[in-house]
């Protein structure tokens, strides 16, 4: 085998490895993106639930404070 043929073979092998790496990277990137999108959806749901809970607690505190004012004014 001539040096040129050996160099071409090495170049072909390097290109094959590069193609495989790019394919693996894009597949892994797509999978990572799906995971991040799922985690983001879960975090948005959690945030929404926490907002609802905070509103509920705030309303209850307002009621308690209102009753305490009424009791203090009546005493």
C-alpha positions in Angstrom: 0.0 0.0 0.0 1.4 3.4 -0.9 1.7 6.3 1.5 -1.1 8.1 -0.4 -3.4 5.1 0.0 -2.6 4.8 3.7 -3.3 8.5 4.2 -6.6 8.2 2.3 -7.5 5.3 4.5 -6.7 7.2 7.7 -8.7 10.2 6.4 -11.7 7.9 5.6 -11.5 6.5 9.1 -11.2 10.0 10.7 -14.2 11.1 8.6 -16.2 8.1 9.7 -15.3 8.8 13.4 -16.3 12.5 12.9 -19.6 11.5 11.3 -20.4 9.1 14.2 -19.5 11.8 16.8 -21.7 14.3 15.1 -24.6 11.9 14.9 -24.1 10.9 18.6 -23.9 14.5 19.6 -27.1 15.5 17.8 -28.9 12.5 19.3 -27.6 13.2 22.7 -28.5 16.9 22.3 -32.0 16.0 21.3 -32.4 13.7 24.3 -31.0 16.3 26.7 -33.4 18.9 25.2 -36.3 16.6 25.8 -35.3 16.1 29.4 -34.9 19.8 29.9 -38.3 20.5 28.4 -39.9 17.9 30.7 -38.2 19.4 33.7 -39.3 22.9 32.7 -42.9 21.8 32.4 -42.8 20.2 35.8 -41.2 23.3 37.3 -43.9 25.5 35.7 -46.6 23.3 37.2 -45.0 23.4 40.6 -44.7 27.2 40.3 -48.3 27.5 39.4 -49.3 25.3 42.4 -47.1 27.4 44.7 -48.7 30.6 43.5 -52.1 29.2 44.2 -51.1 28.1 47.6 -49.5 31.5 48.4 -52.7 33.3 47.4 -54.7 30.9 49.6 -52.4 31.6 52.6 -52.5 35.3 51.9 -56.3 35.3 51.9 -56.4 33.3 55.1 -54.0 35.7 56.8 -56.1 38.7 55.7 -59.1 37.0 57.3 -57.3 36.3 60.5 -55.9 39.9 60.6 -59.4 41.2 60.0 -60.8 39.2 62.8 -58.0 40.3 65.1 -58.8 43.9 64.3 -62.5 43.3 65.0 -61.7 41.7 68.4 -59.2 44.5 69.3 -61.8 47.1 68.5 -64.5 45.3 70.4 -62.3 44.9 73.5 
